[in-house]
Amino acid sequence: MTQQEEKNKYSESELAEFEEIILKKLEATNLEVNFIKETLSRRNDNGTDNTSVGSKTLEDGADVREKEHLSQSAARLQKFATQLEAALIRIKNGTYGICKDTGKLIPKERLKAVPHTQQTIEAKMKSS
């Protein structure tokens, strides 16, 4: 291939490499989501300790904030997992690594850093 011929898709071995990266990230993300869900369900179990009403109210407020934070984290991670799963589908259907805006190949370095991306950095900057 000459320099003037621009590559327009990744090889099977390159796609297998990206798939491995995505599967590892997906597994780690799912583990984290499950950990958060377990933490939230444990927090929903009412304790049996009898503390004074005043301090209990403060603890409840902090607990509510912590639950909200964990719920938001779980939601972000779920969205990330969905994006990773969509990237796996793009690998299977042959569209992975191709910018949805320009049709150009997304650089390998970008895909390794952000494996679920569908845009080159240039296209991302223009759409922001």
C-alpha positions as CSV (number, residue, x, y, z in Angstrom):
1,M,0.0,0.0,0.0
2,T,1.4,3.4,-0.9
3,Q,1.2,6.4,1.3
4,Q,-1.4,7.9,-1.0
5,E,-3.7,4.9,-0.5
6,E,-5.5,5.6,2.8
7,K,-6.5,2.6,4.8
8,N,-10.2,2.6,5.3
9,K,-10.7,-0.3,7.8
10,Y,-8.8,-2.3,10.3
11,S,-7.6,-5.9,9.7
12,E,-9.1,-8.9,11.4
13,S,-6.1,-9.1,13.8
14,E,-6.4,-5.4,14.6
15,L,-10.1,-5.8,15.3
16,A,-9.4,-8.9,17.5
17,E,-6.9,-6.7,19.5
18,F,-9.6,-4.0,19.9
19,E,-12.2,-6.6,20.9
20,E,-9.9,-7.9,23.6
21,I,-9.4,-4.4,25.0
22,I,-13.1,-3.8,25.0
23,L,-14.0,-7.1,26.6
24,K,-11.5,-6.4,29.4
25,K,-13.0,-2.9,30.0
26,L,-16.5,-4.3,29.9
27,E,-15.7,-7.0,32.4
28,A,-14.1,-4.4,34.8
29,T,-17.1,-2.1,34.3
30,N,-19.6,-4.8,35.0
31,L,-17.7,-5.9,38.2
32,E,-17.7,-2.3,39.4
33,V,-21.5,-1.9,38.6
34,N,-22.2,-5.1,40.6
35,F,-20.1,-3.9,43.5
36,I,-22.0,-0.6,43.6
37,K,-25.3,-2.4,43.4
38,E,-24.3,-4.8,46.3
39,T,-23.1,-1.8,48.3
40,L,-26.5,0.0,47.7
41,S,-28.5,-3.1,48.7
42,R,-26.5,-3.5,51.9
43,R,-27.1,0.2,52.7
44,N,-30.8,-0.4,52.3
45,D,-30.7,-3.1,55.0
46,N,-31.7,-1.3,58.2
47,G,-29.2,-1.6,61.0
48,T,-30.3,-2.6,64.5
49,D,-28.2,-0.1,66.4
50,N,-30.1,2.4,68.5
51,T,-28.4,5.8,68.2
52,S,-29.8,9.1,69.4
53,V,-32.3,10.8,67.0
54,G,-30.1,13.8,66.3
55,S,-27.0,12.0,65.2
56,K,-29.2,9.5,63.3
57,T,-30.7,12.3,61.3
58,L,-27.2,13.5,60.3
59,E,-26.1,10.0,59.4
60,D,-29.3,9.6,57.3
61,G,-28.5,12.8,55.4
62,A,-25.0,11.7,54.7
63,D,-26.2,8.2,53.8
64,V,-28.7,9.6,51.3
65,R,-26.0,11.7,49.6
66,E,-23.7,8.7,49.4
67,K,-26.5,6.6,47.9
68,E,-27.2,9.3,45.3
69,H,-23.5,9.4,44.4
70,L,-23.3,5.6,44.1
71,S,-26.5,5.5,42.0
72,Q,-25.1,8.2,39.7
73,S,-21.8,6.3,39.4
74,A,-23.7,3.1,38.6
75,A,-25.7,4.9,35.9
76,R,-22.5,6.3,34.3
77,L,-20.9,2.9,34.3
78,Q,-24.0,1.3,32.9
79,K,-23.9,3.8,30.0
80,F,-20.2,3.1,29.5
81,A,-21.0,-0.7,29.4
82,T,-23.7,-0.1,26.8
83,Q,-21.3,1.9,24.7
84,L,-18.7,-0.8,24.9
85,E,-21.3,-3.4,23.9
86,A,-22.2,-1.3,20.9
87,A,-18.5,-1.1,20.0
88,L,-18.4,-4.9,20.0
89,I,-21.4,-5.0,17.6
90,R,-19.5,-2.6,15.3
91,I,-16.6,-4.9,15.3
92,K,-18.9,-7.8,14.3
93,N,-20.6,-5.8,11.5
94,G,-17.3,-4.3,10.1
95,T,-17.9,-0.6,11.0
96,Y,-15.7,-0.4,14.1
97,G,-13.0,2.3,13.9
98,I,-14.6,4.3,11.1
99,C,-15.6,7.8,12.0
100,K,-19.4,8.3,11.8
101,D,-19.0,11.9,10.7
102,T,-16.0,11.8,8.2
103,G,-15.9,8.1,7.2
104,K,-12.2,8.2,7.9
105,L,-10.3,5.6,10.0
106,I,-10.0,6.6,13.7
107,P,-6.4,6.4,14.7
108,K,-5.4,3.3,16.7
109,E,-4.1,5.4,19.6
110,R,-7.5,7.0,20.0
111,L,-9.3,3.7,19.9
112,K,-7.0,2.2,22.5
113,A,-7.6,5.2,24.8
114,V,-11.4,5.4,24.1
115,P,-12.4,2.1,22.5
116,H,-16.1,3.0,22.3
117,T,-15.5,6.2,20.3
118,Q,-17.2,6.7,16.9
119,Q,-15.4,9.9,16.0
120,T,-11.9,11.0,15.1
121,I,-10.7,13.7,17.5
122,E,-11.1,16.3,14.7
123,A,-14.8,15.4,14.2
124,K,-15.4,15.3,18.0
125,M,-13.9,18.9,18.3
126,K,-16.1,20.2,15.5
127,S,-19.3,18.7,17.1
128,S,-18.5,20.1,20.6
